[in-house]
Each structure stands twice: as structure tokens, then as C-alpha cells.
Amino acid sequence: MDGQLLPVLVLLLGASGLCEQGPGPGGPLEEPPEEKPPEEKPSEEEPLEEDRVLVLSQQTLGQALQEHPALLVEFYAPWCGHCRALAPEYRKAAALLAAESARVTLAKVDGPAEPELAEEFAVTEYPTLKFFRDGNRTHPEEYTGPREAKGIAEWLRRRVGPSARRLEDEEDARALMDAQDVVVVGFFQDLQDRDVATFLGLAQDALDMTFGLTDRPQLFQKFGLTKDTVVLFKKYDEGRADFPVDKELGLDQGDLSRFLLTHSMRLVTEYSSETSSKIFAARILNHLLLFVNQTLDAHRELLPGFREAAPHFRGQVLFVVVDVGADNDHVLQYFGLKAQEAPTLRFINIETTKKYAPGHGAPVTAAAITDFCRAVLGGGIKPYRLSQEVPPDWDQRPVKTLVGKNFEQVAFDETKNVFIKFYAPWCAHCKEMAPAWEELAEKYRDHEDIVIAELDATANELEAFPVHGFPTLKYFPAGPGRKVIDYKGARDLETFSKFLDSGGELPAEEPAEVPGATFPKPENTTEPRDEKPGNTTEPRDEL
């Protein structure tokens, strides 16, 4: 993650300043620059370069592929906010690789200005990054790495160089382990075995771990191994986890990936902007959260018991500590909690979004935590759902306010066409589209058969309509049958209006929006978008 799930990017959106040619208004005229002789002008076939990034076109891509055996190309659009956010990181990555003389080159293509290239490489959203090897134009590799400079550089290093360090002796092994908190070493008796290729393939993409590889008998003996095994060494918790290679079935990359994600996680993780993406990338659907105030001694004394219970549920339940004294209000709100209710526990399955709470006044001890988890997993505790009271002025504004208690009455009114936005107060996407939603409500306020409404899905949960992303837009047309239409179009006034005027349909050419986000991602630590749990892909603007 998810996922993702890789580390979360910290990219700031911003537009670069543009300088127009010619004198400014009222400014002095300047002497025209002296023209260069024709022979000094760069050839149209020669790629341009900006800050160590090649600027390619239909005419220059072929030459670049011939001259650069490892070429990463970003297809961008000048109007794309995500592309502008990526731009400084992309330049930094190019500088990092140039400084170490890495055999890889970064380039970019203005997609809207080069429609032939965008069509050739099936670019449907921006930014899209593709990695070309040895001039192969027909089968580029889709870039799947992070969107910050160090991550981009490391993703490329692991493709043009070894993704795992060869270990010859104990000194090599110790040096590798001492340098990192998490190290994965593949012990293989035959380095030509196909399992080694599987191992190295995984190492290419697991950028937050360092990989080693050995076939030395003395290292097998040193670490107590007699057969091929992948070992995760870590400087915390139990210190080591072994993944034996099945002799008959071989090494399965999916199984190994899940093993490494599970065992690289600390038994107890403190929730923060830095750890949130890894929490979701772990692919463990059940999370147990302990809400405490870390400034209070009585609360901190509960942590050892929480840690004591965690090993019993390794790989099945992720144990997370949420500090209510930190910037985690959105997490509290998602669970319908107030800071003064800490210390308390909450259990959630992030796939179903079902939430569970222990009995009122239940102790936070290792035994009680263990019993609570087992009861939830065994179906002995029913989930709870959040619902607010109906505000007295819920229908006074152009955008009507819905809660759990008036949702059914409004959404399934057979005389009304009801368009509902399910949102989260902390979601940047929701805030971004809020003005358009208000304008839509104002535009149709005099249409008696149309209702524009919104529902805070973090404070009001509907069993029939679980919301997995924010914002989620649903249209409930008038008439019998409780029909529901999921809105997948662009989030602007014009497209909303077309959708309503056509009775809940959009022209086929209308672009789909990038999926929204689910809890819980602190908006001020990422790009202005939110992820689904376990989703590690970065945001892109579709064409």
C-alpha cells in the first residue's frame, strides 16, 4: 500500500511561473536578441533537456530510445495538478541519478501536445510513467514506484543494477544488517535456480526493504539453515522471521510478498502520517486501535498489555496505537469518538468498514484485549453503526443535510430525484468539489422534483450503502423500485447538470474520475487526495 503500499508522498501542488516573451506593459523596449547562425541552432531531431530531464516529442523519442538503454518517460499535461506536484521530485530524482553516474535517463512528454505518442502508449491519465529498456518501444514497463525523488531513484537503481546485494561472508552479512532496520536475505544453494529470479523480481519493487543474496555454505550454517530460505532480519520485536522455500512448489512471489509485509510491520504501530500508508499496505484487513493520550502516565501504562496481546494475532489483526493528543482528530471522528473517551479500544475490518467496541468500562489489559479480539473474529460481538440526530434546519439550505435517521425518507421519496454526496470532513477531494456541489444545488433549488443533498459518511453509516471512498456520489431517481445509480463522471457543475438533465445518464465520452478515498488519511501530509486502504498507486488525472 494500496497500497497503497508503499511510504506516502509529501508533494506540494503548485504552478510554475511563466514568462512571456517581449516587453511588459509600459516597459522599455529591449534590443532584439542577435540571431544565431543556422548551424548553431539545435536540430529539430535533437532532444531538448531541462534540469537533466529530456524533453521528448514524436520526432525525438526514437533517437532518445537508441541513445539511452534505460529511459523513464513521464507523460504529463500542463494543466494537471498532480503533474505539477510531481515535477520538482522528478527533477530531483534526475539530479540524484546523474550525481552517481547511474546508467538511466529521465524524460518527459507533453501528452496533449503529442497526441500520437499518447495514443501509441495508451496514455489515458496523467501523469503516466513508462520505463523503456534497450530501445524496446513496444513493451515498456509501467512505473509502479513512489512519486518522491528518493523513491523514483531507488526504483530505477533496482532495475539497472542488482536489486539484492551478493553476500560472500559473515562480514558482508553483518555490514548489511547493521546498516538497516529491516533486511531480507535469500539463502539459495543454487543461484541459477528459478526461485532466485522470483526473489530478485520482488526485490525490485519492495523499495522500503534492503535485500541480500547468498549461496555460501558458511552463511547457511551461521544462521542455522539447511535448505533454501528467505529470512527477514529486523531490529525490533522478535528480530527474525523465516520463510522456507517449498521444494516442490518453489517460491511464490505473492506469498513471499505477504509474508514480508506482515512481518516487517511492528507488532504495535503508532498511527501517524508517516505510518498510515504502511498500515494499509500490510494487507491485514482487521485492525485493533487503542486510543490513548500519550502525555498521561496512566495511559502509557496500558501499552505493555497491548503489546503483550499482539503476538497472538500476528498476520490476522494489526495492532495500532492512536494518540488522541496528536493531530488525529479525523481518526476519532471516523469512529465517533471524543478525545476524553480515551483510553478505549475499537476494532475495524477495513474491507467491510464494520466497527466493533468492547463493553462499556471494559479493562484494557492483555487478557481483556485477547478476549475482545477473539470475540470479534468469532462473530460473538455485533458491529455498531454511527448516526447523528436530524438537524432542525436540515432542509433549509440549497444542499440538504442528511443523516442516518432521515436518509431513507429522503433518498427513496418516489416523487423526487435525489442526488447525494457521501463525504468525509477531512477529505481534500470532498473540499475541492464542495463549491461545485453548492452551485448545483443553487441552480436546481426551484426544481421541486430534484433534491441535492450530502451526508457525512464518517458520522452516519448506512448498512445498505457502505461507503468505501470519498466522495461517493449516488443518484436515486424518482419512482418505485428503490433504484440507485452510481455517479462516475467528472465533478464539475457542467457535468453534474448534464447528468441531472438526462435523468441520471452521461454521454459515453464523459471522462471518469479517479476513485476517491477512504479513512483514514491525514489530508495535510499527502497530495490533495486520499487513498483506499492498501492502495499504493499514486494519484493521476484522467484525460
C-alpha positions, 0 to 999 in steps of 0.5 A, spaced: 500 500 500 494 500 496 497 500 497 497 503 497 503 500 499 508 503 499 511 510 504 506 516 502 508 522 498 509 529 501 508 533 494 506 540 494 501 542 488 503 548 485 504 552 478 510 554 475 511 561 473 511 563 466 514 568 462 512 571 456 516 573 451 517 581 449 516 587 453 511 588 459 506 593 459 509 600 459 516 597 459 522 599 455 523 596 449 529 591 449 534 590 443 532 584 439 536 578 441 542 577 435 540 571 431 544 565 431 547 562 425 543 556 422 548 551 424 548 553 431 541 552 432 539 545 435 536 540 430 529 539 430 531 531 431 535 533 437 532 532 444 531 538 448 533 537 456 531 541 462 534 540 469 537 533 466 530 531 464 529 530 456 524 533 453 521 528 448 516 529 442 514 524 436 520 526 432 525 525 438 523 519 442 526 514 437 533 517 437 532 518 445 530 510 445 537 508 441 541 513 445 539 511 452 538 503 454 534 505 460 529 511 459 523 513 464 518 517 460 513 521 464 507 523 460 504 529 463 499 535 461 500 542 463 494 543 466 494 537 471 495 538 478 498 532 480 503 533 474 505 539 477 506 536 484 510 531 481 515 535 477 520 538 482 521 530 485 522 528 478 527 533 477 530 531 483 530 524 482 534 526 475 539 530 479 540 524 484 541 519 478 546 523 474 550 525 481 552 517 481 553 516 474 547 511 474 546 508 467 538 511 466 535 517 463 529 521 465 524 524 460 518 527 459 512 528 454 507 533 453 501 528 452 496 533 449 501 536 445 503 529 442 497 526 441 500 520 437 505 518 442 499 518 447 495 514 443 501 509 441 502 508 449 495 508 451 496 514 455 489 515 458 491 519 465 496 523 467 501 523 469 503 516 466 510 513 467 513 508 462 520 505 463 523 503 456 529 498 456 534 497 450 530 501 445 524 496 446 518 501 444 513 496 444 513 493 451 515 498 456 514 497 463 509 501 467 512 505 473 509 502 479 514 506 484 513 512 489 512 519 486 518 522 491 525 523 488 528 518 493 523 513 491 523 514 483 531 513 484 531 507 488 526 504 483 530 505 477 537 503 481 533 496 482 532 495 475 539 497 472 543 494 477 542 488 482 536 489 486 539 484 492 546 485 494 551 478 493 553 476 500 560 472 500 561 472 508 559 473 515 562 480 514 558 482 508 552 479 512 553 483 518 555 490 514 548 489 511 544 488 517 547 493 521 546 498 516 538 497 516 532 496 520 529 491 516 533 486 511 531 480 507 536 475 505 535 469 500 539 463 502 539 459 495 544 453 494 543 454 487 543 461 484 541 459 477 535 456 480 528 459 478 526 461 485 532 466 485 529 470 479 522 470 483 526 473 489 530 478 485 523 480 481 520 482 488 526 485 490 525 490 485 519 493 487 519 492 495 523 499 495 522 500 503 526 493 504 534 492 503 535 485 500 541 480 500 543 474 496 547 468 498 549 461 496 555 460 501 555 454 505 558 458 511 552 463 511 547 457 511 550 454 517 551 461 521 544 462 521 542 455 522 539 453 515 539 447 511 535 448 505 533 454 501 530 460 505 528 467 505 529 470 512 527 477 514 532 480 519 529 486 523 531 490 529 525 490 533 520 485 536 522 478 535 528 480 530 527 474 525 522 471 521 523 465 516 520 463 510 522 456 507 522 455 500 517 449 498 521 444 494 516 442 490 512 448 489 518 453 489 517 460 491 511 464 490 512 471 489 505 473 492 506 469 498 513 471 499 510 478 498 505 477 504 509 474 508 514 480 508 509 485 509 506 482 515 512 481 518 516 487 517 510 491 520 511 492 528 507 488 532 504 495 535 504 501 530 503 508 532 498 511 527 501 517 524 502 520 517 508 517 516 505 510 518 498 510 515 500 508 508 504 502 511 498 500 515 494 499 509 499 496 505 500 490 510 494 487 507 491 485 514 484 487 513 482 487 521 485 492 525 485 493 533 486 501 535 487 503 542 486 510 543 490 513 548 493 520 550 500 519 550 502 525 555 498 521 561 502 516 565 496 512 566 495 511 559 502 509 557 501 504 562 496 500 558 501 499 552 505 493 555 498 489 555 497 491 548 503 489 546 503 483 550 496 481 546 499 482 539 503 476 538 497 472 538 494 475 532 500 476 528 498 476 520 490 476 522 489 483 526 494 489 526 495 492 532 495 500 532 496 505 537 492 512 536 494 518 540 488 522 541 493 528 543 496 528 536 493 531 530 488 525 529 482 528 530 479 525 523 481 518 526 476 519 532 471 522 528 471 516 523 469 512 529 465 517 533 469 518 538 471 524 543 478 525 545 476 524 553 473 517 551 480 515 551 483 510 553 478 505 549 479 500 544 475 499 537 476 494 532 475 495 524 475 490 518 477 495 513 474 491 507 467 491 510 468 498 514 464 494 520 466 497 527 466 493 533 467 496 541 468 492 547 463 493 553 462 499 556 468 500 562 471 494 559 479 493 562 484 494 557 489 489 559 492 483 555 487 478 557 481 483 556 484 485 549 485 477 547 478 476 549 475 482 545 479 480 539 477 473 539 470 475 540 470 479 534 473 474 529 468 469 532 462 473 530 460 473 538 460 481 538 455 485 533 458 491 529 455 498 531 453 503 526 454 511 527 448 516 526 447 523 528 440 526 530 436 530 524 438 537 524 432 542 525 434 546 519 436 540 515 432 542 509 433 549 509 439 550 505 440 549 497 444 542 499 440 538 504 443 535 510 442 528 511 443 523 516 442 516 518 435 517 521 432 521 515 436 518 509 431 513 507 425 518 507 429 522 503 433 518 498 427 513 496 421 519 496 418 516 489 416 523 487 423 526 487 430 525 484 435 525 489 442 526 488 447 525 494 454 526 496 457 521 501 463 525 504 468 525 509 470 532 513 477 531 512 477 529 505 481 534 500 477 531 494 470 532 498 473 540 499 475 541 492 468 539 489 464 542 495 463 549 491 461 545 485 456 541 489 453 548 492 452 551 485 448 545 483 444 545 488 443 553 487 441 552 480 436 546 481 433 549 488 426 551 484 426 544 481 421 541 486 422 534 483 430 534 484 433 534 491 441 535 492 443 533 498 450 530 502 451 526 508 457 525 512 459 518 511 464 518 517 458 520 522 452 516 519 453 509 516 448 506 512 448 498 512 445 498 505 450 503 502 457 502 505 461 507 503 468 505 501 471 512 498 470 519 498 466 522 495 461 517 493 456 520 489 449 516 488 443 518 484 436 515 486 431 517 481 424 518 482 419 512 482 418 505 485 423 500 485 428 503 490 433 504 484 440 507 485 445 509 480 452 510 481 455 517 479 462 516 475 463 522 471 467 528 472 465 533 478 464 539 475 457 543 475 457 542 467 457 535 468 453 534 474 447 538 470 448 534 464 447 528 468 441 531 472 438 533 465 438 526 462 435 523 468 441 520 471 445 518 464 452 521 461 454 521 454 459 515 453 465 520 452 464 523 459 471 522 462 471 518 469 474 520 475 479 517 479 476 513 485 476 517 491 478 515 498 477 512 504 479 513 512 483 514 514 488 519 511 491 525 514 489 530 508 495 535 510 501 530 509 499 527 502 497 530 495 490 533 495 487 526 495 486 520 499 487 513 498 483 506 499 486 502 504 492 498 501 492 502 495 499 504 493 498 507 486 499 514 486 494 519 484 493 521 476 488 525 472 484 522 467 484 525 460 
